[in-house]
């Protein structure tokens, strides 16, 4: 879990109770949470205001894909995972290398995905 110690994770999740559950899990993993944001413009603003090491994005916010935030993460070179209770096929074709975290959340799965996203490149 050393790789997660103090890492700054942006959270974009529109459901307050789900966002709080995710925040609690991330804090238990010794992550520092940025947000949570519940709207796309808010998440984009948080990216301007804070340095993020990684992000977890709900696939859809207000019924629209969270792609504007994903594109900003790509531009900044910040790794992220999508979170969804739906089939990952909706975004897998556009972002084939981005992992998906299934809802309901599992702390072990979140830890595994974040450790893979944040692990230093192995030679």
C-alpha positions in Angstrom: 0.0 0.0 0.0 3.1 2.2 0.1 2.4 3.4 -3.4 -0.9 5.0 -2.2 0.4 6.7 0.8 -0.5 10.4 0.4 -1.5 10.1 -3.3 -4.0 12.8 -4.4 -7.0 11.3 -6.0 -9.7 13.3 -7.8 -13.1 11.9 -7.3 -16.0 12.7 -9.8 -19.3 11.1 -8.6 -22.7 12.7 -8.7 -24.4 10.6 -6.1 -23.5 12.0 -2.7 -23.8 8.8 -0.7 -21.7 6.9 -3.2 -19.1 9.7 -3.3 -18.9 9.6 0.5 -18.4 5.8 0.5 -15.6 6.2 -2.1 -14.0 9.1 -0.1 -14.0 6.9 3.1 -12.4 4.0 1.2 -9.7 6.2 -0.3 -8.9 7.9 3.0 -8.7 4.4 4.6 -6.1 3.6 2.0 -4.1 6.7 3.0 -5.0 8.7 -0.1 -5.8 12.4 -0.1 -9.1 13.1 -1.8 -9.6 16.0 -4.2 -13.3 16.8 -4.2 -15.5 14.9 -4.5 -16.9 16.8 -7.5 -20.5 16.0 -8.5 -20.4 17.9 -11.8 -18.0 18.0 -14.8 -17.2 21.8 -14.5 -16.5 21.4 -10.8 -14.1 18.5 -11.6 -12.3 20.5 -14.2 -12.0 23.4 -11.8 -10.5 21.1 -9.1 -7.9 20.0 -11.7 -6.9 23.6 -12.2 -6.7 24.3 -8.5 -5.0 21.1 -7.3 -2.3 18.7 -8.4 -3.8 15.2 -8.8 -1.9 11.9 -9.0 -4.8 9.9 -10.3 -8.6 10.1 -10.6 -11.7 8.0 -10.4 -14.5 9.2 -12.7 -18.1 8.2 -12.7 -18.8 7.3 -16.4 -21.9 9.4 -16.6 -22.7 12.7 -14.8 -26.2 14.1 -15.3 -26.7 11.5 -18.0 -23.7 12.7 -20.0 -20.3 11.0 -20.4 -17.5 12.4 -18.2 -15.3 12.5 -21.3 -14.4 16.2 -20.9 -12.7 15.4 -17.6 -11.1 12.3 -19.1 -9.7 14.4 -21.9 -8.2 16.9 -19.5 -6.6 14.0 -17.5 -5.1 12.7 -20.8 -3.8 16.2 -21.6 -2.2 16.4 -18.2 -0.8 12.9 -18.2 -2.8 11.9 -15.1 -3.9 8.2 -14.9 -7.5 7.5 -14.0 -10.1 4.8 -13.8 -13.8 4.9 -14.7 -16.4 3.8 -12.2 -19.7 2.5 -13.4 -22.6 0.2 -12.4 -23.2 -0.3 -16.2 -21.3 -2.3 -18.8 -17.8 -1.0 -19.5 -18.4 -1.3 -23.2 -19.8 2.3 -23.3 -16.3 3.8 -22.8 -14.0 0.9 -23.5 -13.9 1.6 -27.2 -12.8 5.2 -26.6 -10.4 4.5 -23.8 -9.3 0.9 -24.1 -6.4 1.1 -21.6 -8.4 2.7 -18.8 -9.5 0.3 -16.1 -13.0 0.1 -14.8 -14.1 -0.1 -11.2 -17.5 -1.7 -10.8 -20.1 -0.4 -8.5 -20.8 -1.3 -5.8 -17.3 -0.4 -4.8 -14.9 -2.8 -3.2 -12.0 -1.3 -1.2 -9.7 -4.2 -2.4 -10.6 -3.5 -6.1 -10.0 0.2 -5.7 -6.7 -0.4 -4.0 -5.6 -2.8 -6.8 -6.6 -0.5 -9.6 -4.9 2.6 -8.0 -1.8 0.7 -7.2 -1.5 -0.4 -10.9 -2.2 3.1 -12.1 0.3 4.7 -9.8 3.0 2.0 -9.8 6.4 3.3 -11.1 7.1 1.9 -14.6 9.0 -1.4 -14.3 12.0 -1.8 -16.8 
